[in-house]
Amino acid sequence: NVVIDWTDELIAHIGSCNRAALSYLGQDDYPVALVLPFTFNPGEHLFTFPEPSQPPAISAETKESASLTLLRYDPQGSNETYLLFYGQLVKHGDMWSFIPTRVVLQQWASRRGR
C-alpha cells in the first residue's frame, strides 16, 4: 500500500483542478462514474461532494474501493492533466466524503509505505 506524501506541491495541484470524476461500484457491482463539483480540506486531506440528485446506490464493497480522478485543463499544452486517487467513499446525509489512501502518480507516493 502506498502512503500519500502530502506536500505543498500536491495540495497546490489539487487546488488547481476544477473537476472531479468519482467512480465506484453501484448495486449489483455495476460500475458508476459521476462528474461532481468538489471541495478539498487540505488539513484533513478530505474531499467532499454534494450528493447528486437520484444517485446510483453505493454497494457495501465500494466503501473501501472507490476512485477519484481530478482533472485540470492546461491551456499552455492544450490538454488535460489528471490526478488519480483510490480510497474510501462515505455518505453523510446529503454529502459524500472521499478519504484518499493511495495516489497513482509516483512523485507523490511516499517510500515509507512500500
Backbone as ProteinMPNN parsed JSONL, in Angstrom:
{"seq_chain_A": "NVVIDWTDELIAHIGSCNRAALSYLGQDDYPVALVLPFTFNPGEHLFTFPEPSQPPAISAETKESASLTLLRYDPQGSNETYLLFYGQLVKHGDMWSFIPTRVVLQQWASRRGR", "coords_chain_A": {"N_chain_A": [[0.842, -1.179, 0.0], [0.601, 2.212, -0.847], [1.657, 5.08, 0.734], [0.424, 8.384, 0.876], [2.276, 11.225, 0.122], [1.819, 14.165, 1.413], [2.581, 16.85, 0.163], [3.252, 20.406, -0.173], [3.252, 21.015, -2.857], [1.646, 18.974, -3.981], [-0.823, 19.555, -2.751], [-1.261, 22.109, -3.807], [-1.504, 21.404, -6.49], [-3.869, 19.894, -6.405], [-5.597, 21.962, -5.704], [-5.603, 23.38, -8.073], [-7.142, 21.933, -9.779], [-10.244, 21.574, -11.508], [-12.385, 19.915, -11.876], [-13.936, 16.809, -10.91], [-14.005, 13.305, -11.17], [-15.799, 10.803, -9.851], [-15.622, 7.425, -9.114], [-17.197, 4.312, -8.547], [-18.485, 1.157, -7.27], [-21.749, 0.326, -7.986], [-25.062, -0.843, -7.147], [-25.441, -4.385, -7.561], [-22.857, -4.64, -8.433], [-22.383, -2.923, -10.575], [-20.522, -0.668, -12.478], [-20.105, 2.778, -11.644], [-19.736, 6.125, -12.63], [-19.329, 9.462, -11.859], [-19.323, 12.89, -12.612], [-18.481, 15.457, -10.568], [-18.818, 18.511, -8.632], [-16.317, 19.545, -6.287], [-14.969, 19.875, -2.949], [-11.979, 20.438, -1.231], [-10.385, 19.659, 1.757], [-7.496, 20.717, 2.968], [-6.217, 20.363, 5.428], [-7.335, 18.095, 6.632], [-7.107, 16.329, 4.591], [-9.255, 15.566, 2.904], [-11.904, 15.026, 0.659], [-14.987, 16.481, -0.302], [-18.338, 16.168, -1.521], [-21.408, 17.35, -2.91], [-24.336, 15.406, -2.558], [-25.471, 13.857, -5.468], [-28.591, 14.419, -7.256], [-30.857, 11.788, -7.165], [-28.82, 9.636, -6.963], [-26.944, 6.756, -8.095], [-27.09, 3.798, -6.131], [-24.732, 3.008, -3.528], [-22.64, 0.279, -3.283], [-21.865, -2.073, -0.638], [-19.234, -2.991, -0.828], [-17.952, -0.929, -2.099], [-17.226, 1.056, -0.308], [-14.604, 0.745, 0.461], [-13.215, 0.821, -1.902], [-13.254, 2.952, -3.826], [-12.618, 5.361, -6.464], [-11.068, 8.472, -7.327], [-10.747, 10.849, -9.731], [-9.063, 13.686, -10.454], [-9.338, 16.475, -12.547], [-7.719, 18.769, -14.739], [-7.585, 21.432, -16.934], [-5.009, 22.321, -19.079], [-4.052, 25.17, -20.463], [-1.691, 25.983, -21.744], [-0.503, 23.674, -22.745], [-2.602, 22.766, -24.142], [-4.157, 20.584, -23.26], [-5.542, 18.037, -21.054], [-4.738, 17.412, -17.688], [-4.417, 14.912, -15.192], [-5.104, 13.543, -11.931], [-5.03, 10.753, -10.009], [-6.674, 9.124, -7.4], [-7.127, 6.495, -5.007], [-9.437, 5.275, -2.605], [-11.59, 5.63, 0.283], [-15.123, 5.828, 0.237], [-17.617, 7.665, 1.753], [-20.869, 8.211, 2.979], [-22.616, 10.978, 4.23], [-25.429, 12.019, 5.309], [-26.665, 14.454, 3.217], [-24.288, 14.785, 1.929], [-21.25, 13.561, 0.441], [-18.195, 11.972, 1.27], [-14.786, 11.578, 0.415], [-12.03, 9.74, 1.222], [-8.794, 9.764, 0.593], [-6.471, 7.104, 0.115], [-4.444, 6.095, -1.414], [-2.29, 7.236, -4.029], [-1.859, 7.526, -7.53], [0.119, 8.743, -9.181], [3.548, 8.61, -9.071], [5.292, 10.608, -8.09], [4.175, 11.676, -5.811], [4.019, 9.602, -4.082], [4.915, 8.126, -1.129], [7.904, 6.626, -0.016], [7.883, 5.364, 2.378], [5.653, 3.765, 2.72], [6.03, 1.487, 1.26]], "CA_chain_A": [[0.0, 0.0, 0.0], [1.417, 3.414, -0.998], [1.246, 6.204, 1.562], [0.455, 9.636, 0.134], [3.155, 12.257, 0.652], [1.008, 15.376, 1.271], [3.456, 18.007, 0.026], [2.609, 21.653, -0.595], [3.081, 20.925, -4.312], [0.472, 18.136, -4.247], [-2.017, 20.29, -2.329], [-1.456, 23.167, -4.81], [-2.003, 20.747, -7.709], [-5.283, 19.588, -6.155], [-6.304, 23.235, -5.751], [-5.7, 23.872, -9.452], [-8.073, 21.083, -10.53], [-11.576, 22.173, -11.485], [-13.439, 18.899, -11.999], [-13.618, 15.521, -10.309], [-14.811, 12.145, -11.578], [-15.86, 9.824, -8.777], [-16.007, 6.101, -9.629], [-17.437, 3.316, -7.507], [-19.395, 0.074, -7.646], [-23.133, 0.509, -7.579], [-25.764, -2.093, -6.86], [-25.15, -5.484, -8.471], [-21.479, -4.442, -8.913], [-22.388, -2.155, -11.815], [-19.648, 0.495, -12.266], [-20.718, 4.097, -11.717], [-18.801, 7.253, -12.682], [-20.052, 10.728, -11.793], [-18.529, 14.12, -12.585], [-19.068, 16.235, -9.483], [-18.014, 19.577, -8.031], [-15.731, 19.041, -5.048], [-14.252, 20.737, -2.019], [-10.877, 19.708, -0.61], [-9.911, 20.185, 3.03], [-6.08, 20.337, 2.995], [-5.803, 19.959, 6.776], [-7.814, 16.737, 6.903], [-6.892, 15.522, 3.371], [-10.594, 15.019, 2.702], [-12.712, 15.608, -0.409], [-16.429, 16.369, -0.079], [-19.176, 16.386, -2.701], [-22.844, 17.31, -2.645], [-24.936, 14.189, -3.102], [-26.239, 14.154, -6.683], [-29.996, 14.027, -7.182], [-31.084, 10.399, -7.586], [-27.553, 8.963, -7.252], [-26.96, 5.293, -8.031], [-26.755, 3.303, -4.795], [-23.348, 2.621, -3.278], [-22.591, -1.07, -2.719], [-21.067, -2.181, 0.59], [-17.835, -3.183, -1.195], [-17.417, 0.337, -2.6], [-16.721, 1.913, 0.752], [-13.152, 0.599, 0.548], [-12.569, 0.722, -3.215], [-13.673, 3.987, -4.768], [-11.512, 6.14, -7.024], [-11.359, 9.863, -7.614], [-9.841, 11.42, -10.723], [-9.142, 15.138, -10.54], [-8.994, 16.917, -13.905], [-7.363, 20.177, -14.884], [-7.241, 21.797, -18.303], [-3.765, 23.073, -19.182], [-4.15, 25.926, -21.718], [-0.394, 26.061, -22.416], [-0.298, 22.434, -23.503], [-3.879, 22.431, -24.794], [-4.55, 19.23, -22.893], [-5.998, 17.836, -19.684], [-3.908, 16.6, -16.812], [-5.261, 14.267, -14.194], [-4.505, 13.022, -10.712], [-5.903, 9.647, -9.625], [-6.593, 8.62, -6.032], [-8.008, 5.415, -4.55], [-9.723, 5.486, -1.198], [-12.868, 5.241, 0.879], [-16.265, 6.707, -0.009], [-18.514, 7.647, 2.915], [-22.051, 9.054, 2.813], [-23.018, 11.681, 5.454], [-26.631, 12.792, 4.996], [-26.73, 14.877, 1.813], [-22.912, 14.984, 1.457], [-20.373, 12.398, 0.341], [-16.786, 12.245, 1.558], [-13.811, 10.646, -0.14], [-10.797, 9.765, 2.006], [-7.789, 9.092, -0.233], [-5.485, 6.259, 0.789], [-3.339, 5.859, -2.357], [-2.223, 8.1, -5.204], [-1.235, 6.773, -8.615], [1.345, 9.382, -9.655], [4.618, 8.226, -8.162], [6.006, 11.718, -7.472], [3.584, 11.95, -4.51], [3.955, 8.37, -3.308], [6.0, 8.071, -0.154], [8.612, 5.33, 0.042], [7.641, 4.764, 3.702], [4.563, 2.802, 2.67], [6.362, 0.351, 0.402]], "C_chain_A": [[0.886, 1.241, 0.0], [0.833, 4.529, -0.146], [1.369, 7.477, 0.735], [1.36, 10.631, 0.859], [2.476, 13.608, 0.395], [1.896, 16.615, 1.265], [2.641, 19.244, -0.341], [2.339, 21.627, -2.097], [1.852, 20.095, -4.673], [-0.809, 18.892, -3.896], [-2.309, 21.438, -3.301], [-1.996, 22.575, -6.115], [-3.484, 20.405, -7.565], [-6.108, 20.869, -6.268], [-6.47, 23.793, -7.157], [-6.668, 23.052, -10.305], [-9.487, 21.653, -10.409], [-12.709, 21.178, -11.645], [-12.97, 17.603, -11.349], [-14.566, 14.458, -10.854], [-14.692, 11.097, -10.482], [-16.354, 8.506, -9.35], [-16.149, 5.127, -8.466], [-18.337, 2.221, -8.051], [-20.779, 0.373, -7.1], [-23.755, -0.832, -7.229], [-25.463, -3.112, -7.94], [-23.782, -5.327, -9.13], [-21.41, -3.745, -10.267], [-21.517, -0.917, -11.608], [-20.377, 1.807, -12.505], [-19.602, 5.135, -11.767], [-19.615, 8.541, -12.756], [-19.059, 11.888, -11.811], [-19.218, 15.059, -11.607], [-18.19, 17.418, -9.107], [-17.472, 19.056, -6.696], [-15.132, 20.162, -4.222], [-13.181, 19.883, -1.377], [-10.47, 20.412, 0.668], [-8.446, 19.772, 3.163], [-5.587, 19.894, 4.366], [-6.161, 18.517, 7.091], [-7.566, 15.786, 5.742], [-8.183, 14.803, 2.999], [-11.291, 15.78, 1.575], [-14.172, 15.455, -0.04], [-17.163, 16.774, -1.351], [-20.617, 16.502, -2.253], [-23.401, 16.023, -3.253], [-25.731, 14.546, -4.354], [-27.705, 13.762, -6.497], [-30.148, 12.643, -7.81], [-29.787, 9.676, -7.925], [-27.727, 7.448, -7.278], [-26.494, 4.847, -6.644], [-25.29, 2.895, -4.724], [-23.364, 1.224, -2.662], [-21.693, -1.075, -1.486], [-19.58, -2.322, 0.272], [-17.17, -1.877, -1.613], [-16.751, 1.15, -1.514], [-15.208, 1.84, 0.887], [-12.467, 0.692, -0.807], [-13.097, 1.72, -4.24], [-12.431, 4.662, -5.35], [-12.003, 7.545, -7.343], [-10.298, 10.365, -8.583], [-10.082, 12.92, -10.78], [-8.625, 15.566, -11.903], [-8.706, 18.413, -13.921], [-6.982, 20.424, -16.334], [-5.997, 22.676, -18.279], [-3.783, 23.853, -20.496], [-2.816, 26.022, -22.459], [-0.135, 24.833, -23.272], [-1.518, 22.016, -24.29], [-4.288, 20.99, -24.525], [-5.039, 19.194, -21.447], [-4.948, 17.039, -18.927], [-4.831, 16.006, -15.76], [-4.425, 13.786, -13.022], [-5.48, 11.988, -10.165], [-5.611, 9.182, -8.206], [-7.501, 7.399, -5.893], [-8.26, 5.657, -3.068], [-11.107, 5.026, -0.799], [-13.93, 6.298, 0.586], [-17.242, 6.542, 1.146], [-19.658, 8.614, 2.651], [-22.447, 9.632, 4.174], [-24.229, 12.538, 5.122], [-26.68, 13.144, 3.524], [-25.34, 15.203, 1.247], [-22.196, 13.638, 1.374], [-18.96, 12.852, 0.65], [-15.937, 11.169, 0.912], [-12.515, 10.843, 0.639], [-9.73, 9.034, 1.203], [-6.8, 8.288, 0.606], [-4.275, 5.964, -0.094], [-3.436, 6.861, -3.495], [-1.457, 7.345, -6.278], [0.063, 7.411, -9.09], [2.46, 9.186, -8.637], [5.326, 9.407, -7.502], [5.435, 12.084, -6.108], [3.406, 10.689, -3.681], [5.165, 8.324, -2.384], [6.634, 6.691, -0.151], [8.369, 4.628, 1.378], [6.601, 3.658, 3.638], [4.873, 1.561, 1.852], [7.063, -0.743, 1.152]], "O_chain_A": [[1.836, 1.311, 0.779], [-0.339, 4.881, -0.284], [2.323, 7.628, -0.028], [1.221, 10.848, 2.063], [2.55, 14.136, -0.714], [1.953, 17.346, 2.254], [1.49, 19.141, -0.764], [1.325, 22.15, -2.56], [1.096, 20.468, -5.57], [-1.772, 18.87, -4.662], [-3.472, 21.716, -3.593], [-2.847, 23.178, -6.767], [-4.263, 20.605, -8.496], [-7.19, 20.866, -6.857], [-7.374, 24.59, -7.408], [-6.979, 23.437, -11.433], [-9.88, 22.149, -9.354], [-13.878, 21.555, -11.561], [-11.773, 17.335, -11.25], [-15.769, 14.684, -10.982], [-13.608, 10.573, -10.223], [-17.395, 8.469, -10.006], [-15.343, 5.115, -7.536], [-18.883, 2.336, -9.149], [-20.955, 0.638, -5.91], [-23.056, -1.828, -7.041], [-25.253, -2.754, -9.099], [-23.562, -5.811, -10.24], [-20.464, -3.963, -11.025], [-21.743, -0.174, -10.653], [-21.163, 1.935, -13.443], [-18.627, 5.032, -11.022], [-20.484, 8.688, -13.615], [-18.059, 11.858, -11.094], [-20.383, 15.415, -11.785], [-16.968, 17.355, -9.24], [-18.106, 18.219, -6.052], [-14.829, 21.244, -4.725], [-13.433, 18.733, -1.016], [-10.237, 21.62, 0.669], [-8.163, 18.607, 3.442], [-4.632, 19.123, 4.455], [-5.393, 17.802, 7.734], [-7.781, 14.58, 5.869], [-8.199, 13.588, 2.804], [-11.275, 17.01, 1.537], [-14.569, 14.414, 0.482], [-16.69, 17.592, -2.139], [-21.021, 15.824, -1.309], [-22.983, 15.606, -4.333], [-26.576, 15.44, -4.313], [-28.026, 12.89, -5.69], [-29.605, 12.384, -8.884], [-29.641, 9.154, -9.03], [-28.569, 6.911, -6.558], [-25.602, 5.46, -6.058], [-24.689, 2.492, -5.721], [-24.019, 1.0, -1.644], [-20.86, -0.185, -1.313], [-18.744, -1.824, 1.026], [-15.953, -1.735, -1.493], [-15.792, 1.87, -1.788], [-14.589, 2.784, 1.379], [-11.238, 0.646, -0.864], [-13.355, 1.362, -5.389], [-11.335, 4.55, -4.8], [-13.187, 7.771, -7.594], [-9.102, 10.313, -8.294], [-11.179, 13.368, -11.116], [-7.594, 15.077, -12.363], [-9.346, 19.204, -13.227], [-6.154, 19.708, -16.897], [-5.94, 23.662, -17.544], [-3.552, 23.263, -21.551], [-2.807, 26.131, -23.685], [0.387, 24.934, -24.383], [-1.482, 21.028, -25.023], [-4.709, 20.268, -25.429], [-4.961, 20.184, -20.721], [-4.348, 16.109, -19.465], [-5.901, 16.547, -15.482], [-3.206, 13.643, -13.117], [-6.634, 12.312, -9.887], [-4.47, 8.886, -7.851], [-8.516, 7.288, -6.579], [-7.4, 6.182, -2.362], [-11.713, 4.166, -1.437], [-13.674, 7.498, 0.675], [-17.645, 5.428, 1.479], [-19.436, 9.718, 2.152], [-22.598, 8.895, 5.149], [-24.069, 13.68, 4.69], [-26.731, 12.259, 2.67], [-25.236, 15.832, 0.194], [-22.489, 12.708, 2.126], [-18.574, 13.977, 0.333], [-16.318, 10.0, 0.866], [-11.974, 11.946, 0.711], [-9.751, 7.805, 1.135], [-6.354, 8.732, 1.663], [-3.205, 5.622, 0.411], [-4.528, 7.281, -3.878], [-0.516, 6.61, -5.977], [1.024, 6.696, -9.376], [2.319, 9.559, -7.472], [5.917, 9.229, -6.437], [6.117, 12.734, -5.315], [2.705, 10.714, -2.67], [6.303, 8.469, -2.829], [5.931, 5.688, -0.276], [8.619, 3.429, 1.5], [6.659, 2.71, 4.421], [4.035, 0.663, 1.766], [7.409, -1.769, 0.567]]}, "name": "protein", "num_of_chains": 1, "seq": "NVVIDWTDELIAHIGSCNRAALSYLGQDDYPVALVLPFTFNPGEHLFTFPEPSQPPAISAETKESASLTLLRYDPQGSNETYLLFYGQLVKHGDMWSFIPTRVVLQQWASRRGR"}
